[in-house]
């Protein structure tokens, strides 16, 4: 069964940067309608960034100007570049995308911890 696998998380100091990647476990399938969500401890999961099939991007207000969602269709990979990280960005980050022909799939999640 195809899966979405995130990578690139970890521990970073406030003000630093990380780039998350999300790829399908089987590269033969296409990925579109890509999204990144996050869930901080004790909070509900929230949408962070979205990239539609026509290239439109959307961001939650708290990350605008700091995070960038992008994709590499040749690699069937979606990225989340995170700059100027803040303590409040600490969360488990999930990718959520349309993986043809399976439908929408959640990644397992990856921890991002921002320290002071």
C-alpha positions as CSV (number, residue, x, y, z in Angstrom):
1,X,0.0,0.0,0.0
2,X,1.4,3.4,-0.9
3,X,2.3,5.7,1.9
4,X,3.4,9.3,2.3
5,X,6.7,9.7,4.2
6,X,7.8,12.9,5.7
7,X,11.5,13.8,6.4
8,X,13.6,16.7,7.3
9,X,12.2,17.5,10.8
10,X,14.2,17.8,14.0
11,X,15.4,20.3,16.5
12,X,16.3,23.8,15.5
13,X,16.9,27.1,17.4
14,X,14.4,29.9,17.1
15,X,15.1,31.9,14.0
16,X,16.5,28.9,12.2
17,X,15.2,27.0,9.1
18,X,14.2,23.5,8.2
19,X,12.9,22.0,5.0
20,X,10.4,19.2,5.2
21,X,9.9,16.8,2.4
22,X,7.0,14.4,1.7
23,X,7.2,11.6,-0.9
24,X,5.1,8.7,-1.8
25,X,6.6,5.3,-1.0
26,X,6.1,4.2,-4.5
27,X,7.3,6.8,-7.0
28,X,5.1,5.5,-9.9
29,X,2.1,7.4,-8.5
30,X,1.4,11.1,-9.0
31,X,0.8,13.4,-6.1
32,X,-1.3,16.6,-6.3
33,X,-3.5,18.8,-4.2
34,X,-0.8,18.9,-1.6
35,X,-1.1,20.2,2.0
36,X,0.9,20.5,5.1
37,X,-0.8,20.3,8.5
38,X,0.6,20.5,12.0
39,X,-0.6,19.5,15.5
40,X,1.0,21.0,18.6
41,X,0.7,19.1,21.9
42,X,-2.7,19.6,23.3
43,X,-4.1,21.4,20.3
44,X,-6.1,20.5,17.2
45,X,-4.5,19.8,13.9
46,X,-4.4,22.9,11.7
47,X,-3.8,23.5,8.1
48,X,-0.5,25.3,7.5
49,X,0.0,25.4,3.7
50,X,-1.6,24.2,0.6
51,X,-0.6,23.8,-3.1
52,X,-3.3,23.2,-5.6
53,X,-2.9,21.4,-8.9
54,X,-2.9,24.8,-10.8
55,X,-0.1,26.1,-8.7
56,X,-2.1,28.3,-6.2
57,X,-0.6,28.4,-2.7
58,X,-2.4,29.3,0.5
59,X,-1.0,29.7,4.0
60,X,-2.3,30.1,7.5
61,X,-1.7,33.7,8.6
62,X,0.8,32.7,11.3
63,X,3.3,31.4,8.7
64,X,2.8,33.8,5.9
65,X,6.1,35.2,4.7
66,X,8.1,32.5,6.6
67,X,7.0,29.2,5.1
68,X,6.9,28.1,1.4
69,X,5.2,25.1,0.0
70,X,6.5,23.7,-3.3
71,X,6.7,20.5,-5.2
72,X,8.9,18.5,-7.6
73,X,6.6,16.5,-9.9
74,X,9.5,14.5,-11.3
75,X,10.2,13.2,-7.8
76,X,6.6,13.2,-6.7
77,X,7.7,15.1,-3.6
78,X,6.2,18.1,-1.8
79,X,8.3,20.4,0.3
80,X,7.7,22.9,3.1
81,X,10.5,25.4,3.6
82,X,10.3,26.9,7.0
83,X,12.3,30.0,7.8
84,X,12.5,32.3,10.8
85,X,11.1,29.5,13.0
86,X,9.4,30.4,16.2
87,X,8.8,28.5,19.4
88,X,5.1,28.3,18.5
89,X,6.0,26.4,15.3
90,X,6.8,23.4,17.4
91,X,4.5,20.6,16.4
92,X,4.1,17.3,14.5
93,X,3.9,18.1,10.8
94,X,1.9,16.0,8.4
95,X,1.6,16.0,4.7
96,X,-1.8,15.3,3.2
97,X,-2.1,14.9,-0.6
98,X,-4.1,13.3,-3.4
99,X,-2.1,10.3,-4.4
100,X,-3.5,8.8,-7.6
101,X,-5.1,6.4,-7.9
102,X,-5.6,5.9,-4.1
103,X,-7.2,9.2,-3.1
104,X,-6.2,11.5,-0.3
105,X,-3.6,10.1,2.1
106,X,-2.0,11.3,5.3
107,X,1.6,11.0,6.1
108,X,2.8,9.6,9.4
109,X,3.9,12.9,10.7
110,X,7.3,14.3,11.7
111,X,8.3,16.2,14.7
112,X,9.6,19.8,14.5
113,X,10.9,21.3,17.7
114,X,12.0,24.9,17.9
115,X,14.1,25.8,21.0
116,X,14.9,29.2,22.5
